[in-house]
Amino acid sequence: VLDYLTSQLEGKSIVQKIIHIEKLEKKDILELENILWKELGTKEDYEKYTKNIFVGGNVAVFIRSIVGIDRKIAVDKFSQFLSDNTLNSQQQEYLKTIINYVCENGDITREVLANEIPFDGFDWLNVFGDKFSSIPKFVDELHLAVVV
């Protein structure tokens, strides 16, 4: 898969959408599934390899975990979020942690924020107060780009 991604898919618009955190369409997911499940192996092979990595078996999340995202675009989304919300330095640092997590892992969900390190011990209400609801929206924007 890694060799195929670097040699065959790297310039394809689907991978570029993933890297640029653009919303995928159903046809994009179907094309990725065809490549992974027919050209490079079977759905069973894919599920066997990814079952401990991603819940739900989303092929776009799998690809994003391999190719990553464009950090500049993630920072631009962060900047847009900041322009829409006035945040203190501790809140901004927390959002940077979210971006770093996505860059390293390919995805983030609300469940990750509640249950996984480095987010699980974070005192959201104390740090974000009335801006608490803005964090799940930011996470959803990153996550929903690869979910159809």
C-alpha atoms as one frame of an Amber mdcrd trajectory, in Angstrom:
protein
   0.000   0.000   0.000   2.805   2.401   0.881   4.596   1.768  -2.404   1.351
   2.136  -4.331   0.487   5.384  -2.579   3.843   6.932  -3.314   4.053   5.752
  -6.908   0.459   5.672  -8.150  -1.873   7.671  -5.930   0.262  10.551  -4.729
  -0.819  12.899  -7.510  -4.428  11.718  -7.670  -7.096  14.183  -6.701  -8.476
  11.910  -3.952  -5.170  11.804  -2.111  -4.746  15.531  -2.635  -8.187  16.068
  -1.088  -7.146  13.961   1.900  -3.862  15.811   2.330  -5.601  19.184   1.977
  -8.401  18.281   4.452 -11.062  18.714   1.783 -14.431  17.016   2.101 -14.525
  13.680   0.302 -17.500  12.520  -1.706 -19.000   9.032  -1.766 -17.375   8.375
  -5.175 -13.963   9.165  -3.650 -14.471   6.589  -0.899 -15.676   4.017  -3.430
 -12.576   4.588  -5.570 -10.294   4.147  -2.547 -12.149   0.996  -1.538 -11.771
  -0.372  -5.067  -8.024   0.284  -5.015  -7.474  -1.195  -1.545  -9.979  -4.031
  -1.690  -9.606  -5.152  -5.299  -6.329  -3.915  -6.767  -4.088  -4.263  -3.700
  -5.794  -6.991  -1.717  -9.170  -7.830  -0.264 -11.475  -6.147   2.180 -10.621
  -8.918   4.634  -6.890  -8.174   4.294  -7.527  -4.510   4.926  -9.778  -5.166
   7.927  -7.255  -7.594   9.394  -4.485  -5.021   9.172  -6.512  -2.008  10.325
  -8.846  -3.505  12.932  -6.654  -2.368  15.793  -5.965   1.018  14.222  -9.305
   2.462  13.143 -12.767   1.772  14.401 -15.212   1.601  11.538 -12.651   0.732
   8.866 -12.717   4.056   7.026 -10.349   3.762   4.056  -9.858   7.529   3.825
  -8.730   7.688   7.463  -6.362   4.818   6.758  -4.899   6.629   3.745  -4.670
   9.897   5.698  -2.782   8.096   8.461  -0.211   7.074   5.854   0.070  10.210
   3.712  -0.667  12.701   6.479  -2.173  16.128   6.044  -0.723  19.395   4.891
   0.307  21.097   8.130   0.012  24.528   6.505  -3.623  23.862   5.611  -4.287
  22.552   9.121  -2.719  25.712  10.532  -4.827  27.802   8.134  -7.959  26.064
   9.464  -6.675  26.770  12.957  -6.135  30.433  12.037  -9.655  30.659  10.631
 -10.971  29.103  13.815  -9.022  31.680  15.840 -10.421  34.541  13.789 -13.930
  33.252  14.492 -13.223  32.691  18.216 -11.196  34.719  20.680  -9.012  32.259
  22.576  -6.356  32.636  25.241  -2.883  31.109  24.906  -3.783  27.934  26.840
  -6.794  27.355  24.577  -4.680  27.949  21.466  -2.055  25.497  22.711  -4.740
  22.864  23.192  -5.923  23.339  19.600  -2.342  22.987  18.383  -2.231  19.656
  20.214  -5.319  18.586  18.253  -3.660  19.551  14.951  -0.474  17.696  15.899
  -2.528  14.627  16.774  -4.236  14.655  13.361  -0.914  15.177  11.583   0.539
  12.146  13.380  -2.498   9.834  13.446  -4.592  10.732  10.410  -7.794  11.511
  12.282  -9.385  12.643  15.504 -12.867  12.221  16.893 -14.760  13.459  19.903
 -14.201  10.024  21.452 -10.438  10.484  21.182 -10.734  13.793  23.038 -12.623
  12.103  25.849 -10.681   8.862  26.133  -7.118   9.056  24.830  -3.819  10.597
  25.851  -2.980  13.504  25.710  -6.590  14.673  25.865  -8.259  12.432  28.435
  -7.039  14.265  31.527  -7.669  17.750  30.205  -9.976  20.026  32.230 -12.019
  21.365  29.321 -14.569  23.334  31.287 -11.956  25.086  33.388  -9.877  26.125
  30.359 -12.593  26.793  27.789 -15.555  27.824  29.926 -18.370  29.099  27.717
 -16.282  28.370  24.582 -16.374  24.650  25.397 -18.740  23.836  22.521 -16.324
  25.260  19.937 -13.791  22.439  20.433 -16.010  19.563  19.246 -16.916  21.682
  16.206 -13.219  22.117  15.377 -12.623  18.371  15.782 -15.657  17.592  13.630
 -14.330  19.820  10.851 -11.070  17.839  10.779 -12.764  14.436  11.144 -15.729
  14.900   8.818 -13.489  15.753   5.867 -12.788  12.012   5.514 -16.220  10.683
   6.475 -19.054  10.388   3.986
